[in-house]
Amino acid sequence: MTATMAAPHPIPYQGSKRRLAPAILDYVPAGTRRLVEPCCGSAAVSLAALHAGKVGEVVLNDSLAPLAALWRAIIAAPADVATAYERLWRAQLADPRRGYDRVRDRFNRDGDPAALLYLLARCVKSAVRFNAAGAFNQSPDRRRLGTQPARMRASLVGAGALLAGRATVTSGDYAAALAGAGRGDVVYLDPPYQGTSGPRDQRYHQPLDRERFIAALERLLARDVPVIVSFDGRCGERRYGEALPARLGLAHIELAAGRSTQATLLGSAARTYESLYVSPQLVLQRSRLGSAHPDHRDPGRVRLARRDRQGDPRAP
Ligand SMILES: C[S@@+](CC[C@H](N)C(=O)[O-])C[C@H]1O[C@@H](n2cnc3c(N)ncnc32)[C@H](O)[C@@H]1O
């Protein structure tokens, strides 16, 4: 696979950072030993980092155990996952709705990783949703059948090849994954969105406790571990999610994430920006080397905490 091809991304996943990954990777220094992703989801940033040759290893963690099991299966035997996916995909063709329900029932009985992959490829917004009893209850998207098997196979085999021998997969709380990160690593944190994952909207299987998350970040920063966090954002002037507190000393960067579907429907020109909070040392190395992806806001928008401004070439 050449570096000009896009990184493989086999797991369709709501909130995937696939499109933003190149801009996020700008802040990961080339030659980084290990990228730690405690809320990995579809692992878009880890896959892109390995694909670009920026990092030697990755740690993939997610509290959704069947998702971690899916990653393990993709690494161990991607062709077998592809074959199992293809079987499920073809079995649905006679009656896509009943086919989907059968796989969902089965997944809720045995947590089979290939069944989860099929459900994510077929369900509304590729969004995992669970009921109070912990059963996957997302509906199928009636307008599509899910990724074609040949395309899925190529993505699975590509991802398996990238990750084999270079990935550790764990399933648990982000705090445990953070405890294993050290100064030679870069941590990329993309927790569930605030405001959309409360008890009334189980966008992911666990809502985010903001204070606990900030306390975990403080402990990590006290150990000098470089970190990149995706957190809040805005569409035009409308903000969603609450910003991270300035006392953390992280630089706030806004990544252009395109025009929201809602804004487009309303004929609005409002653009969406996703916040990135970055350790000052990662911002400084990027400004020394320049960006490979000028696809986000003028770096003049980067705000460094006062105590970190010394040595920043952009500081007034
Ligand atoms: C915004 S998504 C991450 C998306 C990911 N960056 C990608 O590119 O696909 C947040 C992820 O955090 C996971 N999660 C939720 N609570 C968690 C926790 N306490 N510890 C670890 N992971 C958690 C969810 O299962 C979900 O996969």
The ligand as a Tripos MOL2 file, in Angstrom:
@<TRIPOS>MOLECULE
LIG
   27    29     1     0     0
SMALL
NO_CHARGES

@<TRIPOS>ATOM
      1 C1        -16.4190    9.7570   19.7990 C.3       1 LIG1
      2 S1        -16.2590    8.0220   19.8790 S.3       1 LIG1
      3 C2        -14.6120    7.8150   19.3060 C.3       1 LIG1
      4 C3        -14.5450    7.8720   17.8260 C.3       1 LIG1
      5 C4        -13.1580    7.5530   17.2830 C.3       1 LIG1
      6 N1        -12.2440    8.6500   17.4970 N.3       1 LIG1
      7 C5        -13.2280    7.1830   15.8170 C.2       1 LIG1
      8 O1        -12.4800    7.7600   15.0090 O.co2     1 LIG1
      9 O2        -14.0390    6.3350   15.4750 O.co2     1 LIG1
     10 C6        -16.1190    7.6970   21.6000 C.3       1 LIG1
     11 C7        -15.8040    6.2470   21.9530 C.3       1 LIG1
     12 O3        -15.5790    6.1880   23.3750 O.3       1 LIG1
     13 C8        -16.0770    4.9610   23.8620 C.3       1 LIG1
     14 N2        -16.2850    5.1350   25.3120 N.ar      1 LIG1
     15 C9        -17.3550    5.6360   25.9800 C.ar      1 LIG1
     16 N3        -17.1220    5.6900   27.2940 N.ar      1 LIG1
     17 C10       -15.8490    5.2220   27.4690 C.ar      1 LIG1
     18 C11       -15.0300    5.0190   28.6240 C.ar      1 LIG1
     19 N4        -15.4580    5.3490   29.8390 N.pl3     1 LIG1
     20 N5        -13.7940    4.5230   28.4630 N.ar      1 LIG1
     21 C12       -13.3570    4.1770   27.2130 C.ar      1 LIG1
     22 N6        -14.0940    4.3480   26.0790 N.ar      1 LIG1
     23 C13       -15.3190    4.8620   26.2100 C.ar      1 LIG1
     24 C14       -17.3300    4.7210   23.0490 C.3       1 LIG1
     25 O4        -17.6530    3.3310   23.0240 O.3       1 LIG1
     26 C15       -16.9150    5.2590   21.6730 C.3       1 LIG1
     27 O5        -16.4140    4.2130   20.8670 O.3       1 LIG1
@<TRIPOS>BOND
     1     1     2 1
     2     2     3 1
     3     2    10 1
     4     3     4 1
     5     4     5 1
     6     5     6 1
     7     5     7 1
     8     7     8 2
     9     7     9 1
    10    10    11 1
    11    11    12 1
    12    11    26 1
    13    12    13 1
    14    13    14 1
    15    13    24 1
    16    14    15 ar
    17    14    23 ar
    18    15    16 ar
    19    16    17 ar
    20    17    18 ar
    21    17    23 ar
    22    18    19 1
    23    18    20 ar
    24    20    21 ar
    25    21    22 ar
    26    22    23 ar
    27    24    25 1
    28    24    26 1
    29    26    27 1
@<TRIPOS>SUBSTRUCTURE
     1 LIG1         1 GROUP 0 **** ****
